[in-house]
Amino acid sequence: MIDVGEFIGYLDDIGINFFCGVPDSQLSPFCDYLEENCRNIIAANEGNAVAIASGYNLSTGNYPVVFLQNSGLGNIVNPVTSLTHRKVYSIPVVYVIGWRGQPGVHDEPQHKKQGEITLDMLELLDIEHFVVDRDTTFGELKSVFENSFLDRLSDGDSVAIVVSKGAFEDYKTAKSNGNALTREEAIRTVTAFLGDSDMIVSTTGKSSRELFEYREEQGHGHGNDFLTVGSMGHSSSIALGVALGSPDRKIFCFDGDGAMLMHMGALALVGSEGPENFYHVMFNNSAHESVGGLPTVMRDMHIDGLVKACGYRNTFNASSIDELKEVLPRFVESPGPAFLNIDVDISSRKDLGRPTTTPAENKRDFMKKLQGE
Ligand SMILES: Cc1ncc(C[n+]2csc(CCOP(=O)(O)OP(=O)(O)O)c2C)c(N)n1
């Protein structure tokens, strides 16, 4: 196992001390250590992180680090092939990649395919990589830098450390944002208020898990909900497509602030299409709670102004259960696109379960419900 303090200290010794990325639960000791001890930037998405890192390299010549879950590899393919690759600008980047869905390690369905192709993708992208697992020692990791990575980087190529489950020793910091309402209570309150014909597209991470558990507990079935278990940042676009295809129903997107930031251009599309049956609810903890709680930049944003500028017709806010109960009837009755920001804390239940139905069953039930069967 690797002590993240020792690893990050070593990087600093060799002049590598600029960190930018999107957090991942498997990398959470690394991300928490950075957050507490180093300057680091939590980017909107992984491609965004590569671009920021590239700019930093252009201005300093130093090698930047980009950290990400392997789910984010798709987001970096374009800047890797058309910006940093040696056939273009040859910008050296050190990647630290959490390997979800590693073959042989049990994981959720959305991680399976990406887990299988992770190392092949790095090969195709000409990124030399080294897999760190539970048995890897710091000495071994250091010698990879000394015997190969540093040469590759000085030639303008990028390198990657691929991090298996349990490869980093624990390191955890406490997170709080001062809000009182939990996301789970907010999700339950909004869902309980909706009618039988209302449909929900929920975002990646624990929001979907909390929604799933609520439906189980209530015996509602899951046909009203599409759980966006992967494809982080795309639930509002999925909901937009559903809203355009089903104009006779109200479609609710349950979003997270990290997910909304990841592909924020989607807001402008919602506004420009302007479906009256589109309702966007953001459970705003200004953090990536599902993967460890590192902050997003949402805390500093003027959300009403943002969504209004994108063309949403109505915006609402709530930061307590009483405010939420008061605002819900007005939100649901207002013409869409409408936006409801709910301030929630950075927490979740330790015993929160995972969907027990498969994505294929989820899709089938959701389509049946939409088609009125
Ligand atoms: C492209 C991509 N990058 C990273 C992840 C890992 N990931 C899963 S959930 C999540 C955090 C979501 O944060 P937010 O939308 O704010 O919701 P919260 O968990 O805070 O409620 C991240 C980073 C992912 N699934 N996909």
The ligand as an ORCA input file, in Angstrom:
! r2SCAN-3c Opt
* xyz 1 1
  C     -17.190     11.181    -15.853
  C     -17.194     10.798    -14.420
  N     -16.308     11.373    -13.592
  C     -16.291     11.043    -12.280
  C     -17.177     10.129    -11.779
  C     -17.152      9.722    -10.308
  N     -18.265     10.291     -9.583
  C     -19.416      9.598     -9.321
  S     -20.509     10.455     -8.420
  C     -19.473     11.787     -8.342
  C     -19.824     13.017     -7.540
  C     -21.140     13.602     -7.863
  O     -21.221     14.849     -7.198
  P     -22.573     15.660     -7.230
  O     -23.165     15.640     -8.576
  O     -22.307     17.008     -6.642
  O     -23.532     14.818     -6.297
  P     -23.395     14.458     -4.722
  O     -22.731     13.144     -4.667
  O     -22.632     15.548     -4.055
  O     -24.812     14.440     -4.248
  C     -18.283     11.549     -9.035
  C     -17.176     12.523     -9.168
  C     -18.086      9.555    -12.689
  N     -19.002      8.658    -12.303
  N     -18.072      9.912    -13.983
*
